[in-house]
Amino acid sequence: MWLLSLLILVVGAIMFALYGLIFGLAFRSEAAVSAASGSLVILAFLGNIFFPLSGALLTFAKFTPLYGYIALARYPLTEGFSVGVDGVVTEEALWIPVVNVVVWTLIFAALATWLVRRGRGRQ
């Protein structure tokens, strides 16, 4: 189980390092921190972090960057089970948050690469 926790930590660090890099490259230094922090709070709400979501919001949450990382962080404790606001217990396979994290990491890597190339093109 400790190996899974270590893997979650490393993958999350890579994903959010790329997230920070994107905002650092896309905005001026004064606005980058504000934009990254503000969008992170919105993504945290939409990613099922603050309180359990259900229905359409939960379906939408599964496509946000923070959902997969938080689901992986919770997995060793909950083994994929979660309780919604309506009290319904649901089980989620481990591959769903893993695919979420991998896809968002690839999206962030592609976007950061594009922003770096765009910045070098201006020099």
N, C-alpha and C positions, 0 to 999 in steps of 0.2 A: 504494500500500500504506500510505503514511503517513496517508492520509485515513481508511482503515479503522481504523487504530490510534487515531487521535484520536477517532473515533466510539465505539469501544469504551470509551475512557477516560471520555468524557462520559456515556454511558449507564450505565456502572458506577457513576460518581459519583452520579448521580441515584438509581439503584436502592438503593445502600447508604446514601445520605443519608436516604431514606425508611425504610429498615430501622432505622437509628439513631433516627430520630424516633419510630417505633412503640414502641421499647423505652423511650425517654425519656418518652413519654406514658402508657405502660401501667404502669410501675413507679415506685416512689419513687427518688429520685436515687441513693441508696446501692446499691440492688439493680439498677438499670438497666444499669450497666456490666457487672456480673457476669453478668446474664442474657443480655445481647447477646453478650458474649465467649464464654460457654459454649455458647450455641446456634450461634454461628458456627463453633466447632471441630467440633461434631457435623455441621453442614451441610457443612463442608469435607471431612470423612471420607466422608459419604454422596454428595458431589458429585464424586467421582473426582479429588480434588486430591492426596492424599498418595501414593497408589500406584494403578496401573491396576486397575480393576475389570473383571469379566467376568460374563456370565450374568445371573442375576436381579438382582444388585446393580447392574450397569450399567444395566439397564432401569429400575430404581427411581431411579438417580442422574439420569437424564434429566429427572426431574420435580422436582428440587431447585433452589433459586435459584442456587446457586454453579456448577452444571454449565454452564449456558449462558454465563455470563460467562467462565469459565475456558476453555471450548471456543473462544469467540471470541478470547480472548487467545492461545491456542495456534495458531489457524488460519493466521496468516501464515507460521508456521514449518513446520507439518505439512501444510497444505493439506487438512485434514479426515481424514487418515489417523491411526490410533492402533493401538498394539499392546497386546493384553490380556495378562493374567497367563499365559494358556495359550499365548501366542505367536502367536495368530491376528491378522492384520492386517485391520482393518475401516476402511471409509470412511464418513464421515458428511457429508451435504449441509449447506451453510451455513445453510439456512433453519431447521434444527432448533434450533441454539443461539440464533438470532435470535428465533424465536418464544418460546423459553424465557425469554429476557431481557425481551422485551416483555410477556409475560403476567405474570411476577413483578413487573415494575415497576408494572403496572396494579393487581395485587393489593395491593402495598404502598401505592400511592397511595390506593386505596379504604379500606384499613384505617387509614391515617394520617388521612384525612379524617374517618372515623367517630370515631376517638379524639379528634380536635380538637373535633368537634361535641359529643361526650359530655362533654368537659371544660368547654366553654363552657356546657353545659346545667346544670352544677352550680353555676355562679357566681350 
